[in-house]
């Protein structure tokens, strides 16, 4: 059944969001609260969140994938998305849902998604991918992962579909990603993953989009993980001539582990191919809110609080490394995904109510829009964190310093916060006459009496002047 977004259903979603807002946001874990109190921090209100329409620009995105398979009801998510504060949404286009009869295209379902996202201040970006059993009869009904490159008739049909799609959405969607996770067998069927064949697919598809979408931005790769060898082979086969951005999906239980090196290697490979101008997008990454979820990271011991901490660390890690866009997978749990529930949503699949991860992301969105930029702070260090791996990232917002810091702990275990001394350079400290500490997990703000005793948690805490948080 087609999921149509009627005015009535959109209003229903707004009503659900308003009802959810009546409940008090979740509180931080008790042990964390005790450490905050022991550091002499005094409550100073809460961070004011902002609607997506109130934010001009931002590198933060949310996943609206799988609507090609009708795995959730988008009408029930728009009101929540409007309040979230993201400026981007990754949408899968679904050839199989758009062309059910050869040569006949119906984009009505995708029109509704695109138009409703634009209406609330969120820019859709397309993932163009997956096959169509009309042209690959061996594929199942969804044709997920079935590529047209193995059959000339299928390839010509793919190019015709791309042409119609690009013509239809020009003026509304400028950013186009070609295929999803071509480097793993589950998404490159029926043959083995082949970097040269993927580069050829992009080389044939990208010009059709560019010819019809003025100023089109082509995103290549959409890799599962960060496969440097496969990526190099793509570039060896001319991929850089056809793309403006490169995307990847770095699923891992501890977001930071090996991540600096992975991103540095991607940039190094681009530089080796005279393509350093191509930007990096973290296009899909999420964490379940319970053990036993479908999809990646399903076997670790997660809960809703741990999911929220993971989200904070994933997003801030990307911002720290100046990744141009970072997208969280996904807006809502997928009920019935591969016979299970994919619990990576920031809304609960059974009733579309927000999880702690929703509020955590909402807090980041309010603070890390395009007006917050990366800035190296020197000196900066944590004293009293001996034996603990820590990450920190300096930023500036409206010309004033902002720093995030955290302990790189195993998120599948509840590690209590600790006390540390935060050392900030005198020049930066002078720009913080009324320093505040933000707990983005809860949105709570605290007055900082002394930098000598501050909490160190297993998720980012953020220090800036009071004026930065206004």
Residue, then its C-alpha position, 0 to 999 in steps of 0.5 A: x500500500x502506498x503511504x500518502x502524506x495527506x494533510x490529515x496525516x501530517x496534522x496527525x503527526x503534529x498532534x503526536x509531536x505536541x503530545x510527546x512534548x507534554x512529557x518531561x525530557x528524560x533525565x541524566x543517569x543518577x551517577x552522572x548527576x552526582x558527579x556534576x554536583x560534586x564538581x560544584x556546578x550550579x544549574x543555569x537553565x537549559x539550552x534552547x533548541x531550534x526548529x530546522x526552519x530557524x537554522x540557516x545552514x548546518x552540516x547535520x543530517x538525518x536518515x530517511x532511508x528505506x521508504x523505497x520499501x515502505x518500512x515506516x510512515x513518513x507522515x508520523x515523523x515530520x513534526x518531530x523532524x521539524x523540531x530536531x534542527x537538522x538541515x539535511x535528510x538522506x532519502x533513497x529513491x527506490x527505482x522499484x517503487x517508481x517504475x512498476x510498469x516498464x516505461x511508466x514512472x510514478x514519483x508521487x510518493x517521493x514528491x510527498x517526502x521531498x515536499x514535506x521535508x522542504x516545507x519544514x526547512x530540511x533539504x533532502x539529498x538523494x541516494x540513487x540506487x537498487x535495481x528493478x525486477x522488471x529488468x533483473x528477473x532474478x531479483x526479489x520484489x525490493x531488488x535491494x542491491x541488484x545492480x544494472x551493470x550486468x545486463x545492457x537492457x537493465x543498464x539502459x533502463x537504469x539510465x532512462x529512470x535516472x533521466x526521468x528522476x533528475x528531470x522531475x526533481x531538478x530545482x528541489x534536489x541538488x545533491x545526488x549519491x550514486x548507489x549504496x555500499x557497492x563494496x559489499x556483496x549484499x548491495x552488489x548483486x549478482x556478481x562480486x563487488x567490483x570497484x572498476x564496475x562501480x566507477x563505470x556505473x558512476x561515469x555513466x550515471x553522473x552526466x545524466x544528472x548534471x545535464x538536467x539538474x543545474x549545479x548538481x552535486x554528485x556524491x560517490x561511493x556510499x561505502x560500507x566501512x572505510x575500504x581504502x583499497x577499494x576506494x583507491x581502485x575506484x579512483x584509479x578507474x577515474x571516479x574523481x572525474x565524476x564526483x564532488x563528494x565521497x561518502x562512507x558509513x563507518x559503523x563501529x561500537x566505539x566511534x573513535x577507534x581508528x577513525x582519525x587514521x581512516x579519515x586521514x587515509x581517505x584524504x591521503x588517497x584523494x590527494x594522491x589522485x589530485x582530488x583533494x578538493x573532493x569533500x568527505x561526507x559521513x553518509x550513514x551511521x547509527x547505533x541500536x537502542x537495544x541488543x538484538x536489533x537488525x543490522x549493524x552493531x546488533x549484538x552489543x549490549x545497548x540501551x537508549x541512554x547508551x545509544x544517545x551517548x554513541x550518537x553524541x560521540x559519532x557526530x562530534x567526532x565527525x565535526x572534530x575531523x571537519x567532515x563536511x556532512x554527518x548523517x545519523x541513521x535513522x529517524x525512526x526504528x524500522x519495524x519488520x526490517x528483515x523479519x526483525x526491528x532495526x532499533x537505530x531510530x531516534x524515534x521509537x518504532x511502535x509509537x513514534x515517540x522520541x528516545x533520549x537520542x532524539x533530544x541529544x541530537x536536538x541539542x547538538x543541532x542547536x549549537x553546531x550549525x554553520x555558525x560554529x566552525x572548527x578551531x584549534x585551541x592551544x594549549x588545551x589539556x585534561x589533568x587527572x585523566x591518566x590512563x584514560x583515552x580522551x578526545x577533545x575538539x575546539x570550535x568557535x561560535x560567533x568568534x568565541x571559543x567552544x570546546x568539547x571533551x570526553x573519555x573514549x570508554x566502551x559504551x556498552x558498559x556504564x562507566x561513571x563520570x570522573x573529575x578532571x582539571x581542564x586547562x584552557x589557554x589564557x586567551x581563550x579563557x579571557x573570552x569566557x567571562x561567564x563560563x558554562x558547561x553544557x551536558x548535551x545528553x540532557x540539555x542542562x547548562x551549569x555555571x563553572x566556578x572553577x576549571x580545576x574540578x570538572x566532570x569527564x564523562x563517556x560522551x562529549x561535554x561542552x564548555x563555552x561562555x554563557x553568551x554562546x549558548x543564547 
